[in-house]
Amino acid sequence: MFLKRKFSGEPVRKLCRDLETLGYYLAGETADFDNEVYKAVKAFQMQNVDSSGRPLVVDGIAGPLTLAAIARRMAGDPPKYAGNADNHALSPSGGRSATARGALAAALGEIAAGACEVGGNNRGPFVKKYLNGLAPEGSSWCAGFVSWCFSQSGQPMPFKYTVGARDVLAQLKKKGWVVKPTLADPPLPGDVIVWWRGSPSGWQGHVGLVLDYKDGVLRTVEGNKSSRVDVFSYTFDKITRLLGFARIP
């Protein structure tokens, strides 16, 4: 079976329910394979592997391998992420500055601690910690997570603690710390990466920390992309909705 954009029916509805249970789909149950379902399938594929341990193809199509991986997770199998600690060592070394290394170490520590939403969407003690009283529980927490990581770096806070993803980039831009990595000069561990959501000129955004780069693949640590803090992999020259990178000196 292949489920993809423009498909409708009960199999799509079940797919949404399963992805919602696993923390990847938050837009409400539907029988139509729309853009939100497509993005949820891609998010799942970015993190999971097939039965042989190979990374799933990230194409937004719920084919046999993806559906089987979802079924295994629904049956209680622990997640086995493409690119996470099961396959590569997670290390905060290599960043240009002590601040960046410290923030990345804090981020990886949260993965080890099992940081996740508890008791509902955008809720729980980890989320409240990241929001730091700046927004009510239930608010998006990606920028709060990144802010918290830098607050725990052991170095002076390089920007004002914020729960706004675009605000992180705006503050770092004012300091002259925005960078434009290339394939020849790729991102460094601890760099900040920011995406737009909604529209390029809107107010919504998403932010994470670069974990590493190798052979064209960028790995990041992000909160609030799914229900937990995790590692995500991207083909560097095909990252969509990118607003920019910043590097803390």
VEXVO-681664 format. One line per field, with one value per residue: x, y, z of N, C-alpha, C in turn. Coordinates in nm, 3 decimals, padded with zeros to 5 digits. Layout:
neast	c(X_...)
nnorth	c(Y_...)
nup	c(Z_...)
caeast	c(X_...)
canorth	c(Y_...)
caup	c(Z_...)
ceast	c(X_...)
cnorth	c(Y_...)
cup	c(Z_...)
This chain:
neast	c(00.084_00.049_00.037_-00.026_-00.001_-00.314_-00.455_-00.739_-00.941_-01.016_-00.766_-00.589_-00.691_-00.638_-00.360_-00.308_-00.403_-00.221_00.025_-00.024_-00.044_00.220_00.341_00.397_00.209_-00.013_-00.236_-00.502_-00.750_-00.799_-00.930_-00.808_-00.517_-00.334_-00.126_-00.031_-00.036_00.148_00.383_00.406_00.453_00.701_00.853_00.847_00.983_01.236_01.344_01.335_01.398_01.410_01.316_01.559_01.735_01.806_01.806_01.490_01.352_01.312_01.047_00.786_00.589_00.383_00.474_00.518_00.752_00.767_00.511_00.532_00.733_00.602_00.401_00.557_00.653_00.409_00.343_00.503_00.778_01.099_01.213_01.432_01.656_01.744_02.064_02.104_02.217_02.229_02.361_02.568_02.817_02.711_02.838_02.954_03.182_03.401_03.282_03.318_03.335_03.350_03.103_02.921_02.985_02.919_02.642_02.554_02.630_02.455_02.214_02.238_02.248_01.985_01.854_01.956_01.833_01.577_01.402_01.086_00.745_00.486_00.179_00.022_-00.006_00.269_00.320_00.411_00.682_00.940_00.886_00.779_01.007_01.174_01.023_01.035_00.878_00.812_00.613_00.292_00.236_00.184_00.248_00.450_00.780_01.038_01.228_01.255_01.379_01.630_01.723_01.738_01.940_02.167_02.171_02.264_02.525_02.753_02.884_02.866_02.534_02.460_02.258_01.941_01.723_01.465_01.144_01.087_01.147_01.229_01.312_01.543_01.720_01.708_01.821_02.083_02.161_02.176_02.405_02.590_02.644_02.538_02.578_02.670_02.678_02.832_02.854_03.124_03.220_03.093_02.822_02.902_02.932_02.706_02.625_02.349_02.039_01.773_01.438_01.161_00.812_00.475_00.486_00.753_00.780_00.637_00.556_00.605_00.827_01.100_01.357_01.682_01.978_02.291_02.426_02.622_02.806_02.843_02.956_02.760_02.533_02.345_02.312_02.093_01.996_01.685_01.401_01.047_00.987_00.898_00.737_00.940_01.280_01.517_01.737_01.779_01.802_01.924_01.948_02.195_02.209_01.949_01.774_01.470_01.269_01.448_01.572_01.815_02.156_02.342_02.638_02.791_03.045)
nnorth	c(-00.120_00.224_00.541_00.870_01.222_01.371_01.140_00.977_00.846_00.570_00.438_00.655_00.805_00.631_00.633_00.898_00.890_00.709_00.843_01.068_00.955_00.879_01.120_01.283_01.405_01.669_01.803_01.731_01.478_01.340_01.230_01.288_01.303_01.548_01.848_01.871_01.609_01.501_01.638_01.534_01.263_01.283_01.386_01.167_00.980_01.096_01.031_00.757_00.405_00.126_-00.226_-00.347_-00.175_00.038_00.383_00.536_00.639_00.978_01.101_01.169_00.993_00.737_00.441_00.078_00.022_00.243_00.234_-00.010_00.048_00.237_00.073_-00.099_00.078_00.151_-00.088_-00.094_-00.108_00.027_00.353_00.371_00.565_00.716_00.804_00.865_00.802_00.526_00.473_00.655_00.818_01.055_01.362_01.655_01.780_01.984_02.226_02.579_02.761_02.782_02.838_02.749_02.476_02.410_02.459_02.270_02.037_02.051_02.018_01.755_01.627_01.655_01.488_01.244_01.245_01.192_01.395_01.525_01.589_01.577_01.454_01.578_01.787_01.996_02.015_01.954_01.887_01.927_02.095_02.320_02.399_02.480_02.689_02.874_03.051_03.252_03.207_03.049_02.710_02.476_02.626_02.667_02.533_02.525_02.737_02.809_02.580_02.591_02.835_02.765_02.571_02.725_02.882_02.703_02.658_02.717_02.945_03.306_03.412_03.430_03.566_03.725_03.539_03.371_03.278_03.282_03.174_03.316_03.542_03.462_03.438_03.703_03.846_03.742_03.818_04.096_04.109_04.045_03.781_03.604_03.349_03.208_02.910_02.673_02.390_02.348_02.484_02.396_02.395_02.428_02.225_02.318_02.552_02.770_02.699_02.816_02.801_02.907_02.916_02.883_03.139_03.295_03.563_03.587_03.550_03.313_03.045_02.806_02.651_02.513_02.327_02.274_01.954_01.795_01.765_01.575_01.440_01.564_01.546_01.692_01.696_01.767_01.892_01.914_02.055_02.017_01.960_01.707_01.523_01.513_01.589_01.551_01.398_01.502_01.446_01.594_01.645_01.851_02.048_02.056_02.156_02.286_02.585_02.739_02.991_03.079_03.052_03.085_03.169_03.130_03.319)
nup	c(00.000_-00.078_00.051_-00.020_-00.109_-00.193_-00.166_-00.015_00.252_00.480_00.544_00.544_00.754_00.968_00.955_01.032_01.296_01.410_01.372_01.523_01.778_01.808_01.821_01.601_01.439_01.456_01.374_01.385_01.335_01.011_00.694_00.466_00.275_00.330_00.327_00.588_00.681_00.505_00.588_00.844_00.795_00.667_00.880_01.054_00.893_00.882_01.124_01.168_01.097_00.864_00.884_00.857_00.962_00.804_00.704_00.653_00.338_00.287_00.175_00.213_00.145_00.244_00.223_00.197_00.363_00.533_00.653_00.781_00.965_01.121_01.226_01.384_01.577_01.692_01.805_02.018_01.994_02.066_01.959_01.679_01.558_01.250_01.223_01.492_01.830_01.810_01.578_01.533_01.726_01.964_02.010_02.171_02.086_01.883_01.814_01.750_01.965_02.327_02.435_02.240_02.236_02.498_02.502_02.318_02.447_02.664_02.529_02.430_02.670_02.753_02.573_02.662_02.908_02.841_02.760_02.699_02.588_02.829_02.930_02.739_02.439_02.394_02.670_03.017_03.255_03.140_02.922_03.056_03.192_02.979_02.867_03.069_03.215_03.038_02.858_02.853_02.963_02.707_02.496_02.198_02.206_02.099_02.069_02.334_02.428_02.293_02.395_02.667_02.657_02.589_02.814_02.993_02.928_03.070_03.014_02.961_02.882_02.543_02.412_02.472_02.671_02.511_02.375_02.115_01.791_01.561_01.688_01.817_01.596_01.504_01.717_01.715_01.463_01.489_01.638_01.455_01.398_01.218_00.976_00.655_00.566_00.338_00.112_00.088_00.305_00.564_00.817_01.169_01.468_01.722_01.600_01.537_01.387_01.190_01.084_00.872_00.938_00.824_00.657_00.465_00.540_00.768_01.123_01.248_01.339_01.357_01.548_01.601_01.706_01.552_01.525_01.388_01.077_00.786_00.485_00.325_00.478_00.727_01.074_01.340_01.666_01.802_01.963_02.002_01.738_01.713_01.973_02.154_02.258_02.011_01.764_01.432_01.078_00.776_00.424_00.331_00.120_00.042_00.224_00.323_00.366_00.506_00.715_00.813_00.944_01.249_01.432_01.738_01.872)
caeast	c(00.000_00.116_-00.049_00.045_-00.084_-00.438_-00.529_-00.839_-01.003_-00.992_-00.624_-00.525_-00.737_-00.561_-00.223_-00.307_-00.417_-00.096_00.129_-00.058_-00.005_00.366_00.389_00.442_00.098_-00.085_-00.333_-00.639_-00.778_-00.854_-00.921_-00.744_-00.371_-00.303_00.013_00.007_-00.006_00.274_00.494_00.418_00.517_00.843_00.917_00.868_01.086_01.366_01.393_01.319_01.465_01.331_01.340_01.700_01.816_01.843_01.721_01.378_01.357_01.232_00.975_00.648_00.499_00.373_00.478_00.526_00.857_00.727_00.395_00.580_00.805_00.499_00.337_00.648_00.651_00.278_00.343_00.584_00.921_01.163_01.257_01.568_01.660_01.848_02.161_02.118_02.323_02.238_02.442_02.685_02.834_02.667_02.946_02.949_03.313_03.418_03.230_03.422_03.346_03.311_02.960_02.851_03.007_02.842_02.499_02.529_02.639_02.329_02.110_02.254_02.211_01.839_01.817_01.987_01.736_01.445_01.320_00.972_00.618_00.420_00.044_-00.047_00.073_00.343_00.299_00.496_00.788_01.049_00.837_00.771_01.145_01.225_00.947_01.100_00.785_00.791_00.492_00.220_00.245_00.100_00.307_00.562_00.893_01.167_01.321_01.282_01.478_01.761_01.764_01.777_02.070_02.272_02.178_02.334_02.653_02.866_02.939_02.764_02.426_02.496_02.142_01.837_01.638_01.345_01.067_01.058_01.253_01.282_01.379_01.680_01.798_01.716_01.920_02.217_02.192_02.219_02.542_02.677_02.684_02.475_02.675_02.611_02.758_02.822_02.902_03.269_03.242_02.964_02.793_02.981_02.855_02.669_02.562_02.203_01.971_01.637_01.350_01.034_00.687_00.366_00.534_00.887_00.774_00.548_00.618_00.631_00.955_01.147_01.501_01.753_02.123_02.364_02.504_02.741_02.789_02.934_02.919_02.638_02.421_02.347_02.231_02.058_01.921_01.570_01.285_00.917_00.956_00.809_00.700_01.057_01.407_01.575_01.831_01.716_01.899_01.882_02.041_02.226_02.178_01.808_01.695_01.366_01.219_01.562_01.591_01.957_02.241_02.421_02.749_02.830_03.192)
canorth	c(00.000_00.352_00.653_00.993_01.340_01.363_01.019_00.992_00.722_00.522_00.416_00.783_00.840_00.548_00.685_01.019_00.851_00.649_00.946_01.153_00.880_00.878_01.256_01.348_01.473_01.746_01.889_01.683_01.362_01.366_01.120_01.342_01.312_01.686_01.888_01.844_01.466_01.486_01.683_01.441_01.142_01.315_01.396_01.030_00.917_01.153_00.978_00.614_00.315_00.009_-00.345_-00.384_-00.071_00.139_00.502_00.545_00.745_01.092_01.151_01.204_00.889_00.626_00.314_-00.041_00.029_00.344_00.184_-00.117_00.113_00.294_-00.038_-00.147_00.175_00.142_-00.213_-00.076_-00.113_00.156_00.420_00.352_00.680_00.729_00.906_00.899_00.734_00.387_00.460_00.742_00.878_01.193_01.429_01.800_01.835_02.035_02.361_02.681_02.832_02.710_02.859_02.659_02.340_02.391_02.452_02.142_01.935_02.057_01.960_01.610_01.582_01.646_01.364_01.134_01.250_01.157_01.516_01.510_01.639_01.485_01.494_01.650_01.861_02.111_02.019_01.872_01.957_01.971_02.210_02.434_02.442_02.552_02.813_02.963_03.154_03.354_03.171_02.947_02.571_02.458_02.706_02.607_02.541_02.503_02.845_02.797_02.474_02.643_02.934_02.694_02.507_02.826_02.927_02.599_02.633_02.749_03.071_03.411_03.396_03.512_03.643_03.729_03.419_03.399_03.163_03.309_03.123_03.425_03.637_03.412_03.476_03.849_03.891_03.704_03.899_04.227_04.096_04.014_03.641_03.521_03.294_03.144_02.791_02.610_02.253_02.352_02.542_02.358_02.438_02.369_02.186_02.428_02.660_02.781_02.693_02.866_02.785_02.977_02.840_02.968_03.209_03.349_03.696_03.583_03.556_03.179_02.988_02.689_02.667_02.399_02.336_02.181_01.851_01.772_01.761_01.479_01.385_01.624_01.526_01.775_01.648_01.872_01.860_02.004_02.029_02.063_01.913_01.599_01.543_01.500_01.641_01.442_01.425_01.496_01.448_01.665_01.663_01.991_02.139_02.048_02.200_02.380_02.683_02.784_03.134_03.108_02.997_03.179_03.104_03.203_03.322)
caup	c(00.000_-00.081_00.083_-00.053_-00.130_-00.271_-00.132_00.090_00.296_00.615_00.571_00.577_00.888_01.062_00.952_01.114_01.437_01.454_01.379_01.637_01.898_01.815_01.843_01.477_01.371_01.558_01.308_01.397_01.251_00.880_00.598_00.346_00.284_00.295_00.348_00.727_00.688_00.432_00.674_00.956_00.743_00.647_01.011_01.101_00.811_00.915_01.251_01.184_01.004_00.827_00.967_00.844_01.021_00.706_00.713_00.561_00.239_00.332_00.058_00.248_00.097_00.339_00.152_00.283_00.464_00.632_00.728_00.869_01.074_01.208_01.296_01.488_01.686_01.758_01.881_02.138_01.970_02.093_01.837_01.631_01.471_01.148_01.256_01.633_01.903_01.771_01.458_01.540_01.858_01.982_02.080_02.159_02.051_01.748_01.797_01.750_02.092_02.448_02.452_02.150_02.284_02.620_02.468_02.254_02.552_02.739_02.443_02.429_02.803_02.758_02.504_02.754_03.018_02.790_02.758_02.610_02.636_02.922_02.965_02.633_02.342_02.448_02.814_03.100_03.328_03.053_02.846_03.148_03.218_02.862_02.849_03.166_03.260_02.935_02.785_02.929_02.921_02.590_02.389_02.126_02.297_02.034_02.102_02.476_02.443_02.251_02.496_02.789_02.633_02.600_02.953_03.068_02.862_03.157_02.966_02.960_02.786_02.426_02.368_02.573_02.673_02.434_02.327_01.974_01.704_01.478_01.776_01.834_01.478_01.499_01.816_01.671_01.346_01.537_01.688_01.342_01.410_01.115_00.881_00.538_00.535_00.207_00.113_00.107_00.437_00.622_00.954_01.277_01.586_01.808_01.524_01.548_01.259_01.204_00.969_00.881_00.933_00.779_00.538_00.490_00.600_00.884_01.256_01.301_01.302_01.430_01.569_01.659_01.714_01.466_01.594_01.307_00.931_00.723_00.354_00.274_00.570_00.847_01.186_01.434_01.786_01.804_02.046_01.952_01.603_01.754_02.113_02.240_02.209_01.933_01.656_01.299_00.969_00.656_00.314_00.357_00.011_00.008_00.338_00.282_00.462_00.588_00.734_00.825_01.051_01.326_01.501_01.858_01.879)
ceast	c(00.088_00.012_00.031_-00.054_-00.199_-00.512_-00.628_-00.890_-00.962_-00.844_-00.550_-00.565_-00.659_-00.416_-00.211_-00.315_-00.285_00.014_00.102_-00.017_00.145_00.426_00.434_00.334_00.010_-00.200_-00.476_-00.670_-00.844_-00.843_-00.852_-00.594_-00.330_-00.159_00.059_00.041_00.128_00.394_00.514_00.487_00.667_00.917_00.944_00.982_01.226_01.428_01.399_01.383_01.373_01.372_01.484_01.793_01.861_01.752_01.608_01.401_01.262_01.163_00.830_00.545_00.499_00.360_00.495_00.631_00.821_00.611_00.437_00.654_00.708_00.432_00.426_00.650_00.519_00.269_00.433_00.733_00.983_01.208_01.402_01.589_01.772_01.942_02.174_02.223_02.334_02.335_02.571_02.695_02.781_02.771_02.935_03.081_03.310_03.363_03.340_03.442_03.302_03.161_02.880_02.866_02.924_02.694_02.466_02.537_02.511_02.216_02.117_02.222_02.060_01.788_01.839_01.887_01.595_01.350_01.208_00.850_00.552_00.280_-00.029_00.048_00.136_00.325_00.400_00.610_00.904_01.007_00.831_00.911_01.197_01.153_00.986_01.009_00.755_00.667_00.423_00.246_00.143_00.151_00.419_00.691_01.030_01.268_01.353_01.386_01.617_01.812_01.812_01.915_02.183_02.283_02.253_02.475_02.774_02.937_02.830_02.660_02.451_02.380_02.038_01.748_01.505_01.274_01.024_01.173_01.314_01.353_01.522_01.767_01.815_01.820_02.062_02.259_02.240_02.362_02.642_02.723_02.615_02.582_02.600_02.697_02.733_02.866_03.053_03.306_03.115_02.943_02.881_02.889_02.829_02.616_02.412_02.145_01.825_01.562_01.229_00.920_00.577_00.401_00.670_00.885_00.685_00.624_00.657_00.766_00.986_01.299_01.558_01.903_02.186_02.441_02.633_02.703_02.889_02.874_02.785_02.517_02.443_02.259_02.211_01.997_01.808_01.468_01.161_00.895_00.870_00.780_00.819_01.176_01.478_01.674_01.758_01.825_01.840_01.990_02.071_02.182_02.032_01.718_01.595_01.329_01.328_01.567_01.739_02.024_02.308_02.525_02.791_02.981_03.244)
cnorth	c(00.125_00.461_00.781_01.106_01.312_01.232_01.052_00.855_00.682_00.491_00.545_00.826_00.761_00.596_00.808_00.985_00.795_00.754_01.044_01.085_00.883_01.017_01.331_01.431_01.540_01.826_01.842_01.575_01.402_01.241_01.163_01.356_01.452_01.718_01.861_01.696_01.438_01.524_01.588_01.311_01.167_01.325_01.258_00.963_00.969_01.085_00.827_00.534_00.199_-00.111_-00.393_-00.279_00.037_00.261_00.496_00.657_00.856_01.156_01.187_01.106_00.774_00.496_00.198_-00.031_00.129_00.294_00.073_-00.058_00.176_00.185_-00.092_-00.052_00.168_00.016_-00.206_-00.087_00.023_00.221_00.389_00.455_00.668_00.839_00.935_00.811_00.585_00.368_00.543_00.797_01.020_01.262_01.578_01.861_01.894_02.174_02.464_02.745_02.745_02.724_02.762_02.514_02.312_02.379_02.318_02.027_01.933_01.994_01.808_01.550_01.568_01.523_01.246_01.129_01.215_01.275_01.504_01.579_01.533_01.538_01.575_01.728_01.985_02.127_01.932_01.949_02.004_02.096_02.334_02.488_02.526_02.686_02.919_03.078_03.262_03.328_03.061_02.807_02.547_02.537_02.628_02.632_02.522_02.610_02.845_02.690_02.524_02.747_02.866_02.631_02.607_02.879_02.828_02.572_02.651_02.877_03.178_03.386_03.485_03.592_03.637_03.607_03.453_03.270_03.185_03.266_03.234_03.530_03.593_03.459_03.628_03.902_03.862_03.782_04.037_04.225_04.065_03.871_03.548_03.476_03.228_03.024_02.741_02.465_02.248_02.405_02.520_02.412_02.365_02.325_02.306_02.550_02.655_02.777_02.730_02.849_02.878_02.876_02.936_03.038_03.270_03.484_03.701_03.587_03.420_03.126_02.864_02.698_02.542_02.427_02.234_02.083_01.823_01.773_01.662_01.433_01.436_01.613_01.610_01.712_01.761_01.813_01.962_01.959_02.081_02.036_01.789_01.623_01.536_01.571_01.527_01.493_01.407_01.509_01.516_01.653_01.812_02.084_02.132_02.087_02.306_02.472_02.736_02.936_03.169_03.036_03.111_03.103_03.190_03.202_03.292)
cup	c(00.000_-00.052_00.057_-00.078_-00.226_-00.247_-00.020_00.131_00.436_00.642_00.607_00.718_00.993_01.069_01.041_01.263_01.490_01.470_01.492_01.767_01.918_01.827_01.720_01.409_01.475_01.501_01.317_01.294_01.120_00.794_00.471_00.367_00.236_00.330_00.490_00.746_00.621_00.519_00.791_00.913_00.723_00.780_01.069_01.024_00.845_01.037_01.259_01.072_00.969_00.912_00.960_00.902_00.926_00.720_00.611_00.460_00.282_00.211_00.088_00.199_00.197_00.262_00.249_00.393_00.574_00.716_00.824_00.989_01.173_01.290_01.408_01.606_01.763_01.844_02.004_02.117_02.001_01.963_01.806_01.522_01.369_01.191_01.403_01.699_01.869_01.655_01.463_01.682_01.859_02.066_02.063_02.116_01.910_01.725_01.810_01.886_02.208_02.472_02.366_02.195_02.409_02.595_02.405_02.354_02.636_02.660_02.442_02.565_02.818_02.683_02.597_02.869_02.973_02.782_02.654_02.669_02.724_02.951_02.861_02.546_02.407_02.598_02.888_03.161_03.242_02.977_02.935_03.178_03.101_02.842_02.953_03.211_03.158_02.850_02.864_02.875_02.811_02.471_02.319_02.204_02.232_02.072_02.251_02.503_02.407_02.351_02.623_02.772_02.646_02.742_03.041_03.016_02.954_03.118_02.973_02.851_02.665_02.368_02.478_02.561_02.607_02.398_02.182_01.885_01.619_01.562_01.805_01.719_01.471_01.597_01.771_01.546_01.387_01.588_01.576_01.337_01.311_01.015_00.766_00.499_00.393_00.219_00.138_00.246_00.519_00.763_01.054_01.390_01.676_01.734_01.545_01.407_01.279_01.073_00.984_00.877_00.891_00.650_00.568_00.561_00.723_01.015_01.309_01.255_01.385_01.438_01.633_01.664_01.620_01.554_01.519_01.159_00.875_00.591_00.305_00.364_00.696_00.952_01.285_01.560_01.796_01.908_01.978_01.804_01.614_01.901_02.207_02.179_02.137_01.830_01.523_01.193_00.846_00.548_00.307_00.244_-00.034_00.126_00.292_00.398_00.555_00.593_00.749_00.939_01.125_01.407_01.619_01.870_02.018)
